[in-house]
Amino acid sequence: MATGAEVPVARPGDGGGFLRWVELDESDADLSRYPFTLPVVAGLRAAGTLELHPAVTFLAGDNGTGKSTLVEAIAVAAGFNAEGGSANFRFSTRATESILGEHLRLVRGVGKPRTGFFLRAESFYNVATEIDNLGELRPYGGRSLHERSHGESFLDLAVHRFGPRGLYLLDEPESALSVHGCLAMLLRIRDLVKEGSQFIVATHSPILLAVPNTRILQIDMSGTISEVSYDEAQPVAMTRSFLAAPDRYLHYLLTDDS
C-alpha cells in the first residue's frame, strides 16, 4: 500500500504487526488550526509515538477527542481511500478528510498485509455504491450491499471481504449494529486476528472493547492518551454504571431545575 509519507520499517525482532507505531510530522503544520488542535493530536505530540498492538488497537474516548479523525488519517497515510474501501478504491464524492494523514509517519513491521480495508461508518453508503459501480460483488457476498440492512452489510463485509493477514481500520463499526451484531463482529475480529490480521478501531462499544488480548487507548479532552484495562475504559464503566441504576441517571438528566 502506498503512502505519501515516509514509511520506515521496524527493526527485525521488534515484534509483530503490519503497523508498529505512528509518529506526528509537525513540519509545515499550522498547529493553531484544525486538525492539530484536536485532543488526540495534542496527546500524540506529547507522547512522541503511538504504539499499536500487533492484533487490535482500540481508540476510545468521548465525541470530539479526534479518535475517528486519527483512524481516518492512519488509513490515508497507509494508502487507503479517504472515504473507505480497499487500497484500490480511488473514488471521491466529497473531500471531507482532514490533512492529518499527510503529517503522519507510519512505522511498519517486517511483514506486509495480503489485503486490507478501511470501514468508515460515515461514508459507507458511498463505498457500497462504488462497489456496485465496479460490478464485482463476489467478494461481498454476491449481491449489492445496498440490498441488505445497514447492519447486515457491515457484517457481510467483515465475513466475505475481510480475510487472513489483513490490515483493517474501522471507524465506529458498531454504529449500524445491534447487540447481536456487535457480538458477531467481535467474534469475526477474534477469528481474523487468529489468522494473522491487525485491526485499528475507533469505538464507543463496550461489547467490541471486550475482544481479548488487545490494547485500549483512551483519549480524554485534555489530550491525554492512556492505555486502560477493559474495566477502566469509559464506555464500559459508564454503561455499567447506567445499567446498575438507570433511574438515578434519568432522575438527574430529566429533573427540571427551573
C-alpha positions as CSV (number, residue, x, y, z in Angstrom):
1,M,0.0,0.0,0.0
2,A,1.4,3.3,-1.0
3,T,1.7,6.5,1.1
4,G,2.9,10.0,0.6
5,A,4.7,10.0,3.9
6,E,8.0,8.4,4.8
7,V,7.4,4.8,5.9
8,P,10.2,3.4,7.9
9,V,10.4,-0.4,8.6
10,A,10.7,-1.6,12.2
11,R,13.9,-3.4,13.0
12,P,13.8,-7.3,12.8
13,G,12.9,-8.7,16.2
14,D,10.8,-5.7,17.2
15,G,7.7,-7.8,17.2
16,G,4.6,-8.3,15.1
17,G,2.0,-6.2,13.4
18,F,1.9,-4.6,9.9
19,L,1.9,-1.2,11.5
20,R,4.0,-0.9,14.6
21,W,3.6,2.7,15.7
22,V,2.5,6.2,14.5
23,E,4.5,9.4,14.7
24,L,3.5,13.0,14.0
25,D,5.4,15.0,11.5
26,E,5.0,18.6,12.5
27,S,6.9,20.2,9.6
28,D,4.8,22.7,7.7
29,A,1.9,22.1,10.1
30,D,-0.1,25.0,11.5
31,L,-0.6,23.8,15.0
32,S,-3.1,26.5,15.8
33,R,-5.6,25.1,13.3
34,Y,-7.8,22.0,12.9
35,P,-7.0,19.1,13.0
36,F,-3.9,19.9,15.0
37,T,-6.0,21.4,17.8
38,L,-7.7,18.1,18.5
39,P,-7.0,16.4,21.8
40,V,-5.7,13.3,20.1
41,V,-3.1,15.3,18.3
42,A,-2.0,17.0,21.5
43,G,-1.7,13.6,23.0
44,L,0.3,12.3,20.1
45,R,2.6,15.3,20.3
46,A,3.2,14.8,24.0
47,A,3.8,11.0,23.7
48,G,6.0,11.3,20.6
49,T,4.8,7.9,19.3
50,L,1.5,6.0,19.4
51,E,2.3,2.3,19.7
52,L,-0.1,-0.1,18.0
53,H,-0.9,-3.6,19.2
54,P,0.0,-6.3,16.7
55,A,-3.5,-7.7,16.9
56,V,-6.1,-5.0,17.8
57,T,-5.7,-1.4,19.0
58,F,-8.9,0.3,20.2
59,L,-9.2,4.0,20.4
60,A,-11.8,5.1,23.0
61,G,-12.9,8.5,24.1
62,D,-15.8,11.0,24.1
63,N,-17.1,12.7,21.0
64,G,-14.7,15.4,19.9
65,T,-11.5,13.9,21.1
66,G,-10.4,13.1,17.5
67,K,-10.3,9.3,17.5
68,S,-12.2,8.9,14.2
69,T,-10.0,11.6,12.7
70,L,-6.9,9.7,13.7
71,V,-8.2,6.4,12.3
72,E,-9.0,8.2,9.0
73,A,-5.6,9.8,9.0
74,I,-3.8,6.5,9.6
75,A,-5.9,4.9,6.8
76,V,-4.9,7.7,4.4
77,A,-1.3,7.5,5.3
78,A,-1.4,3.7,4.8
79,G,-2.7,4.2,1.3
80,F,-6.4,3.7,1.7
81,N,-9.1,5.8,0.1
82,A,-10.3,8.6,2.5
83,E,-14.0,7.6,2.2
84,G,-13.3,3.9,2.8
85,G,-12.7,0.7,0.9
86,S,-9.6,-1.1,-0.1
87,A,-6.3,0.3,-1.2
88,N,-7.6,0.0,-4.9
89,F,-10.5,2.4,-4.3
90,R,-9.9,5.8,-5.7
91,F,-13.3,7.4,-5.9
92,S,-14.3,10.7,-4.2
93,T,-17.8,12.1,-3.7
94,R,-16.8,14.9,-1.4
95,A,-13.4,15.7,0.1
96,T,-14.1,16.0,3.9
97,E,-11.0,14.3,5.2
98,S,-8.5,16.3,7.3
99,I,-4.9,16.9,6.3
100,L,-3.7,14.9,9.3
101,G,-2.8,11.9,7.2
102,E,-0.2,14.0,5.4
103,H,1.5,14.6,8.7
104,L,1.7,11.1,10.0
105,R,4.7,8.8,9.7
106,L,3.8,5.1,9.9
107,V,6.4,2.6,11.1
108,R,5.7,-0.8,9.6
109,G,6.6,-4.3,10.6
110,V,8.7,-6.6,8.5
111,G,5.7,-8.3,7.0
112,K,3.2,-7.0,4.5
113,P,-0.6,-7.5,4.7
114,R,-2.2,-9.6,1.9
115,T,-5.3,-7.4,1.9
116,G,-7.0,-4.6,3.8
117,F,-10.0,-2.4,4.2
118,F,-11.0,0.9,5.7
119,L,-14.5,0.8,7.1
120,R,-15.7,4.3,7.7
121,A,-19.3,4.3,9.0
122,E,-20.0,7.9,8.0
123,S,-19.3,7.3,4.3
124,F,-20.2,3.6,3.9
125,Y,-23.1,4.3,1.6
126,N,-20.6,5.8,-0.9
127,V,-18.4,2.8,-0.6
128,A,-21.3,0.4,-1.3
129,T,-22.3,2.5,-4.3
130,E,-18.7,2.3,-5.6
131,I,-18.7,-1.5,-5.2
132,D,-21.9,-1.6,-7.3
133,N,-20.2,0.6,-9.9
134,L,-17.2,-1.7,-10.1
135,G,-19.5,-4.6,-10.7
136,E,-17.5,-7.3,-8.8
137,L,-19.8,-8.4,-6.0
138,R,-18.4,-11.9,-5.3
139,P,-16.0,-10.7,-2.5
140,Y,-19.0,-9.0,-0.8
141,G,-21.4,-11.9,-0.6
142,G,-22.6,-12.0,-4.2
143,R,-25.1,-9.2,-4.1
144,S,-25.2,-5.4,-3.6
145,L,-24.6,-4.2,-0.1
146,H,-27.5,-1.8,-0.7
147,E,-29.8,-4.8,-0.8
148,R,-29.1,-5.5,2.9
149,S,-29.8,-3.6,6.0
150,H,-27.0,-1.3,7.2
151,G,-26.0,-3.7,9.9
152,E,-26.2,-6.7,7.7
153,S,-24.0,-5.0,5.1
154,F,-21.3,-4.3,7.8
155,L,-21.3,-7.9,8.9
156,D,-21.3,-9.3,5.4
157,L,-18.4,-7.1,4.6
158,A,-16.5,-8.5,7.6
159,V,-17.4,-12.1,6.8
160,H,-17.0,-12.1,3.0
161,R,-14.5,-9.3,2.2
162,F,-12.1,-9.4,5.2
163,G,-9.6,-12.2,5.1
164,P,-6.5,-13.6,6.8
165,R,-3.4,-11.5,7.2
166,G,-5.3,-8.3,6.5
167,L,-4.9,-4.7,7.8
168,Y,-8.3,-3.4,8.8
169,L,-9.1,0.1,10.0
170,L,-12.6,0.5,11.4
171,D,-14.3,3.7,12.4
172,E,-17.2,3.1,14.8
173,P,-18.4,-0.1,13.2
174,E,-21.0,-0.5,16.0
175,S,-23.0,2.4,14.6
176,A,-25.1,0.1,12.4
177,L,-25.0,-3.0,14.6
178,S,-27.5,-4.4,17.1
179,V,-26.2,-6.1,20.3
180,H,-26.2,-9.4,18.5
181,G,-24.4,-7.7,15.6
182,C,-21.7,-6.4,17.8
183,L,-21.2,-9.8,19.3
184,A,-20.9,-11.2,15.7
185,M,-18.4,-8.5,14.8
186,L,-16.4,-9.3,18.0
187,L,-16.2,-13.0,17.0
188,R,-15.2,-12.1,13.4
189,I,-12.4,-9.8,14.7
190,R,-11.2,-12.5,17.1
191,D,-11.1,-15.1,14.2
192,L,-9.3,-12.8,11.8
193,V,-6.7,-12.0,14.5
194,K,-6.0,-15.7,14.9
195,E,-5.4,-15.7,11.1
196,G,-2.7,-13.0,11.3
197,S,-4.8,-9.8,10.8
198,Q,-4.3,-6.5,12.5
199,F,-7.1,-4.0,13.4
200,I,-7.2,-0.4,14.5
201,V,-10.7,0.5,15.7
202,A,-12.3,3.7,17.0
203,T,-15.3,2.7,19.0
204,H,-17.8,3.5,21.7
205,S,-19.0,-0.1,22.1
206,P,-18.4,-1.9,25.4
207,I,-19.0,-5.1,23.5
208,L,-16.4,-4.6,20.9
209,L,-13.9,-3.5,23.5
210,A,-14.2,-7.0,25.0
211,V,-12.1,-8.6,22.2
212,P,-9.4,-10.4,24.3
213,N,-5.7,-9.6,24.2
214,T,-5.9,-6.1,22.7
215,R,-4.7,-2.6,23.6
216,I,-7.3,0.0,24.6
217,L,-6.0,3.6,24.2
218,Q,-8.3,6.1,25.9
219,I,-8.2,9.7,24.8
220,D,-9.6,12.5,27.1
221,M,-10.5,16.0,26.2
222,S,-7.3,17.3,27.8
223,G,-5.2,15.5,25.2
224,T,-4.0,12.6,27.4
225,I,-3.8,9.2,25.8
226,S,-3.7,6.4,28.3
227,E,-3.7,2.7,28.0
228,V,-6.5,1.3,30.1
229,S,-7.9,-2.0,31.0
230,Y,-11.3,-3.2,29.8
231,D,-13.0,-2.3,33.1
232,E,-11.4,1.1,33.1
233,A,-12.5,2.0,29.6
234,Q,-15.0,4.9,29.6
235,P,-17.7,3.2,27.5
236,V,-17.6,0.1,29.8
237,A,-17.6,2.0,33.1
238,M,-20.3,4.4,32.1
239,T,-22.6,1.7,30.6
240,R,-22.2,-0.5,33.7
241,S,-23.0,2.5,35.9
242,F,-26.1,3.4,33.9
243,L,-27.4,-0.2,33.8
244,A,-26.9,-0.6,37.5
245,A,-29.1,2.4,38.3
246,P,-30.9,3.8,35.3
247,D,-33.5,5.5,37.5
248,R,-30.8,7.6,39.2
249,Y,-29.4,8.7,35.9
250,L,-32.8,9.5,34.5
251,H,-33.7,11.5,37.6
252,Y,-30.6,13.6,37.2
253,L,-30.9,14.1,33.5
254,L,-34.7,14.8,33.4
255,T,-35.0,16.9,36.5
256,D,-36.3,20.3,35.7
257,D,-34.3,22.8,37.7
258,S,-36.4,25.8,36.6
